[in-house]
Amino acid sequence: MNPEVDKFLIDGCGRCSLYQTPQCKVHRWPHELRLLRQIVLDTGLEEQIKWGFPCYTLNNANIVMISPFKEHCVLSFFKGVLLNDSEKILENPGENSQSVKFARFTDVKRIEQLETTLKNYIFEAIEVERQGLKPDFKQKDELEYPEELVQKMEHDANFKNAFEALTPGRKRGYILHFTSSKQSKTRMARIEKYAPLILEGKGMHDHYKC
């Protein structure tokens, strides 16, 4: 067990102003989070804290993560799309998710019922990583930069270099967000809003808000 995760369960994730308060989302699911933690630890993965949450790795490769939310807590599989999901318990985080899938929980009983299934899923995820399998990210290569983003890059070399240096996933997230608006004015406003994060090499969700 990693003492940083013990601290997480006591104080919270530290990503917002609710840190070390009873209102922190970590304290909504104390028993569920501890049970999920034990289930994952039983599979032999290494326990770390990444992005403020318990993350479990194999040779430094991310396999699963435990996260609390307001209405539920989840066990996320980084390459969930490659799992068989025979019990149909995995969900997509969003319509544009290409890799991650998660199992959602709101009570200990449900976790206890699925303990064997969850361990089997984790062992399958470990095998996926050992075989070097990767999700098919073809869609992200088909994304087109909106005109407003192209103009911004043409007039700001620092911004262009920073955007092109982002990871493929972060680029994709920004482009999907920028192009989801039909109005050019809104697209421009979104680009300017996130420009500081882009210049820092961060994704749009790296700046956490409760």
C-alpha positions as CSV (number, residue, x, y, z in Angstrom):
1,M,0.0,0.0,0.0
2,N,1.2,3.5,-0.9
3,P,1.0,6.0,2.0
4,E,0.0,8.7,-0.4
5,V,-3.2,6.8,-1.1
6,D,-3.8,6.5,2.7
7,K,-3.5,10.3,2.8
8,F,-5.9,10.6,-0.2
9,L,-8.5,8.6,1.7
10,I,-8.2,10.8,4.7
11,D,-7.7,14.3,3.3
12,G,-9.1,14.1,-0.3
13,C,-7.5,14.6,-3.7
14,G,-6.2,18.1,-3.1
15,R,-7.4,19.3,-6.5
16,C,-9.9,21.9,-5.3
17,S,-11.0,24.1,-2.3
18,L,-12.8,21.2,-0.7
19,Y,-9.6,19.5,0.2
20,Q,-9.4,18.3,3.8
21,T,-13.1,19.1,4.4
22,P,-16.1,16.8,4.9
23,Q,-17.5,18.0,1.6
24,C,-14.7,16.5,-0.5
25,K,-16.0,13.9,-2.9
26,V,-13.6,11.3,-1.5
27,H,-15.7,11.3,1.7
28,R,-18.9,10.5,-0.1
29,W,-17.6,7.0,-0.8
30,P,-15.2,6.0,1.9
31,H,-16.1,2.3,2.1
32,E,-16.5,1.9,-1.7
33,L,-13.1,3.5,-2.4
34,R,-11.4,1.3,0.2
35,L,-13.0,-1.8,-1.1
36,L,-12.0,-1.0,-4.7
37,R,-8.5,-0.3,-3.6
38,Q,-8.2,-3.7,-1.9
39,I,-9.6,-5.4,-5.0
40,V,-7.0,-3.8,-7.2
41,L,-4.2,-4.4,-4.8
42,D,-5.0,-8.1,-4.8
43,T,-4.1,-8.2,-8.4
44,G,-0.5,-7.2,-7.7
45,L,-0.4,-3.8,-9.5
46,E,1.8,-1.0,-8.2
47,E,-0.1,1.7,-6.3
48,Q,0.6,5.4,-7.1
49,I,-1.1,8.8,-7.0
50,K,-1.6,10.4,-10.5
51,W,-3.7,13.4,-11.3
52,G,-4.7,13.4,-7.6
53,F,-6.2,9.9,-7.7
54,P,-5.1,6.4,-6.9
55,C,-3.6,4.9,-10.1
56,Y,-2.4,1.4,-10.5
57,T,0.4,0.5,-12.9
58,L,2.4,-2.3,-14.5
59,N,6.0,-1.3,-15.3
60,N,4.9,2.3,-15.1
61,A,2.1,1.8,-17.6
62,N,-1.3,2.9,-16.4
63,I,-3.8,0.1,-16.0
64,V,-6.7,1.2,-13.8
65,M,-7.6,4.3,-11.7
66,I,-10.1,4.8,-8.8
67,S,-12.0,8.1,-8.8
68,P,-14.8,9.7,-6.7
69,F,-17.5,11.9,-8.2
70,K,-20.5,13.6,-6.7
71,E,-23.1,10.9,-7.7
72,H,-20.8,7.8,-7.8
73,C,-17.3,6.5,-7.7
74,V,-15.6,4.6,-10.6
75,L,-13.0,2.1,-11.4
76,S,-11.5,3.2,-14.8
77,F,-9.6,1.0,-17.2
78,F,-7.2,3.0,-19.3
79,K,-7.5,0.5,-22.3
80,G,-11.1,-0.4,-21.5
81,V,-12.1,-0.6,-25.1
82,L,-9.9,-3.6,-25.6
83,L,-11.5,-5.6,-22.8
84,N,-14.1,-8.2,-23.5
85,D,-16.6,-6.8,-20.9
86,S,-18.5,-10.1,-20.8
87,E,-20.7,-8.8,-17.9
88,K,-21.5,-5.5,-19.7
89,I,-20.5,-3.3,-16.7
90,L,-18.3,-0.8,-18.5
91,E,-19.3,2.6,-19.7
92,N,-17.8,5.3,-21.9
93,P,-16.7,8.5,-20.1
94,G,-18.0,10.5,-23.0
95,E,-19.1,10.1,-26.6
96,N,-15.6,11.0,-27.8
97,S,-13.8,8.5,-25.6
98,Q,-11.6,6.1,-27.6
99,S,-9.8,4.2,-24.9
100,V,-11.0,4.6,-21.3
101,K,-14.0,2.8,-20.0
102,F,-15.2,2.6,-16.4
103,A,-17.4,0.7,-14.0
104,R,-19.7,2.9,-11.9
105,F,-20.6,2.2,-8.3
106,T,-22.9,3.8,-5.7
107,D,-22.8,1.2,-2.9
108,V,-20.5,-1.4,-1.3
109,K,-22.9,-4.3,-2.0
110,R,-22.6,-3.9,-5.8
111,I,-18.8,-3.9,-5.6
112,E,-18.9,-7.0,-3.4
113,Q,-21.1,-8.8,-6.0
114,L,-18.7,-7.9,-8.8
115,E,-15.4,-8.5,-6.9
116,T,-14.5,-11.6,-8.9
117,T,-15.6,-10.0,-12.2
118,L,-13.6,-6.9,-11.4
119,K,-10.4,-8.9,-10.7
120,N,-10.9,-10.8,-13.9
121,Y,-11.2,-7.6,-15.8
122,I,-8.1,-6.2,-14.2
123,F,-6.1,-9.4,-15.0
124,E,-7.4,-9.1,-18.6
125,A,-6.2,-5.4,-18.7
126,I,-2.8,-6.5,-17.4
127,E,-2.5,-9.1,-20.2
128,V,-3.6,-6.4,-22.7
129,E,-0.7,-4.3,-21.5
130,R,1.8,-7.1,-21.5
131,Q,0.9,-7.9,-25.1
132,G,1.5,-4.3,-26.1
133,L,-2.0,-3.9,-27.5
134,K,-3.2,-0.4,-28.3
135,P,-6.6,1.1,-29.1
136,D,-7.3,2.2,-32.6
137,F,-7.1,6.0,-32.6
138,K,-7.7,6.5,-36.3
139,Q,-10.5,9.0,-35.8
140,K,-8.2,11.5,-34.1
141,D,-6.1,11.7,-37.3
142,E,-9.2,12.6,-39.3
143,L,-9.9,15.7,-37.2
144,E,-9.7,19.0,-39.0
145,Y,-8.4,22.1,-37.4
146,P,-11.1,24.8,-37.3
147,E,-10.3,28.0,-39.3
148,E,-10.1,30.1,-36.2
149,L,-7.4,27.8,-34.7
150,V,-5.5,27.9,-37.9
151,Q,-5.6,31.7,-37.9
152,K,-4.4,31.8,-34.3
153,M,-1.5,29.5,-35.1
154,E,-0.5,31.6,-38.1
155,H,-0.4,34.8,-36.1
156,D,1.2,33.3,-33.0
157,A,4.2,31.1,-33.5
158,N,4.6,30.3,-29.7
159,F,1.0,29.2,-29.6
160,K,1.4,27.1,-32.7
161,N,4.5,25.4,-31.4
162,A,2.8,24.7,-28.0
163,F,-0.3,23.3,-29.6
164,E,1.6,21.0,-32.0
165,A,3.7,19.8,-29.0
166,L,0.6,18.6,-27.1
167,T,-0.1,14.9,-26.9
168,P,-2.5,13.5,-29.5
169,G,-5.2,13.1,-26.9
170,R,-5.0,16.7,-25.7
171,K,-5.0,18.0,-29.2
172,R,-8.1,16.0,-29.9
173,G,-9.9,17.2,-26.8
174,Y,-9.3,20.8,-27.7
175,I,-10.3,20.4,-31.3
176,L,-13.5,18.6,-30.4
177,H,-14.3,21.4,-27.9
178,F,-13.5,24.2,-30.3
179,T,-15.5,22.7,-33.2
180,S,-18.6,21.8,-31.1
181,S,-19.8,25.4,-31.5
182,K,-21.4,26.5,-34.8
183,Q,-20.5,30.1,-34.3
184,S,-17.1,31.5,-35.2
185,K,-17.2,34.0,-32.4
186,T,-17.7,31.3,-29.8
187,R,-14.9,29.2,-31.3
188,M,-12.6,32.1,-31.1
189,A,-13.5,32.8,-27.5
190,R,-12.9,29.2,-26.6
191,I,-9.4,29.2,-28.2
192,E,-8.5,32.4,-26.3
193,K,-9.8,31.0,-23.1
194,Y,-7.7,27.9,-23.3
195,A,-4.6,29.5,-24.8
196,P,-2.8,29.9,-21.4
197,L,-3.2,26.1,-20.7
198,I,-2.1,25.2,-24.2
199,L,1.0,27.4,-23.8
200,E,1.7,25.5,-20.5
201,G,1.4,22.1,-22.4
202,K,-1.7,21.2,-20.5
203,G,-4.9,19.6,-21.7
204,M,-8.3,21.3,-21.2
205,H,-9.1,19.0,-18.2
206,D,-5.8,19.3,-16.5
207,H,-7.2,22.5,-14.8
208,Y,-9.6,20.8,-12.5
209,K,-12.8,22.5,-11.4
210,C,-15.2,21.1,-8.8
